């Protein structure tokens, strides 16, 4: 059996596309401790100043946005049903929403 790991290198995460000219501006809220545990299902690369995480908790999905500069600021989207949360995640990755 062969492994592809040496050929792929370290996986950092996807890079979201640049925002499109008519992208939707999302409402980002301060993070609130609503649940004890949050599962991160997917994430973007942390090499960029803004990183996104698709999170799951309590049967719902939401996006967490972390902005890194002199201080680290973390916000989250509204909590959505699974289908709507996945749709929002895809729109962020495609540059259709920010």
C-alpha positions as CSV (number, residue, x, y, z in Angstrom):
1,X,0.0,0.0,0.0
2,X,1.3,3.5,-0.8
3,X,0.6,6.7,0.9
4,X,0.1,10.1,-0.7
5,X,0.9,12.1,2.4
6,X,4.6,12.9,1.5
7,X,3.4,14.2,-1.9
8,X,0.6,16.4,-0.6
9,X,2.5,18.3,2.1
10,X,0.8,19.8,5.1
11,X,-2.9,20.6,4.6
12,X,-3.8,24.0,5.9
13,X,-7.4,24.4,4.7
14,X,-9.1,25.9,1.7
15,X,-8.7,29.6,0.8
16,X,-12.0,31.3,0.2
17,X,-12.3,33.1,-3.1
18,X,-12.0,36.9,-3.1
19,X,-15.3,38.7,-2.5
20,X,-17.4,39.2,-5.6
21,X,-18.4,42.7,-6.5
22,X,-22.0,42.1,-5.4
23,X,-21.3,39.9,-2.4
24,X,-23.8,39.8,0.5
25,X,-22.6,41.5,3.7
26,X,-23.5,39.2,6.6
27,X,-24.4,40.3,10.1
28,X,-21.7,39.1,12.4
29,X,-22.5,38.8,16.1
30,X,-20.4,38.6,19.2
31,X,-19.8,35.0,20.3
32,X,-22.1,33.9,23.1
33,X,-21.6,30.7,25.2
34,X,-24.8,29.0,24.1
35,X,-23.6,25.3,24.4
36,X,-20.9,23.3,26.2
37,X,-19.4,21.8,23.1
38,X,-18.9,23.0,19.5
39,X,-17.7,20.7,16.7
40,X,-15.7,22.3,13.9
41,X,-16.7,20.5,10.7
42,X,-14.6,22.5,8.2
43,X,-12.2,25.5,8.3
44,X,-10.4,27.8,6.0
45,X,-6.6,28.2,6.0
46,X,-5.3,30.2,9.0
47,X,-2.5,31.7,6.9
48,X,-4.8,34.6,6.0
49,X,-5.9,37.4,8.2
50,X,-9.5,36.3,8.3
51,X,-10.3,32.6,8.9
52,X,-13.7,30.9,8.9
53,X,-14.9,27.8,10.6
54,X,-18.1,25.8,9.9
55,X,-19.3,24.9,13.4
56,X,-22.0,22.5,14.6
57,X,-23.7,22.6,18.0
58,X,-27.1,21.7,19.3
59,X,-28.2,20.3,15.9
60,X,-27.5,23.7,14.2
61,X,-24.7,25.1,12.0
62,X,-23.1,28.5,12.2
63,X,-20.0,30.1,10.8
64,X,-17.3,31.5,13.2
65,X,-15.1,34.3,11.7
66,X,-11.7,35.1,13.3
67,X,-9.9,38.3,12.4
68,X,-6.3,38.4,13.4
69,X,-4.4,41.7,13.6
70,X,-3.0,43.3,16.8
71,X,-5.9,41.7,18.6
72,X,-7.9,38.6,17.7
73,X,-11.6,39.3,17.1
74,X,-14.1,36.4,16.8
75,X,-17.7,36.7,15.7
76,X,-20.3,34.2,14.5
77,X,-23.1,34.1,12.0
78,X,-26.7,33.3,13.0
79,X,-27.3,29.7,13.9
80,X,-29.0,27.9,11.0
81,X,-30.6,24.5,10.1
82,X,-28.0,22.2,8.5
83,X,-29.0,22.8,4.9
84,X,-29.0,26.6,5.3
85,X,-25.7,26.5,7.2
86,X,-24.0,24.4,4.5
87,X,-25.4,26.8,1.8
88,X,-23.9,29.8,3.7
89,X,-20.6,28.1,4.1
90,X,-20.4,27.5,0.4
91,X,-21.3,31.1,-0.4
92,X,-18.5,32.3,1.9
93,X,-16.0,30.0,0.1
94,X,-17.2,31.2,-3.3
95,X,-16.9,34.9,-2.3
96,X,-20.6,35.5,-2.5
97,X,-21.0,36.4,1.2
98,X,-18.7,37.9,3.8
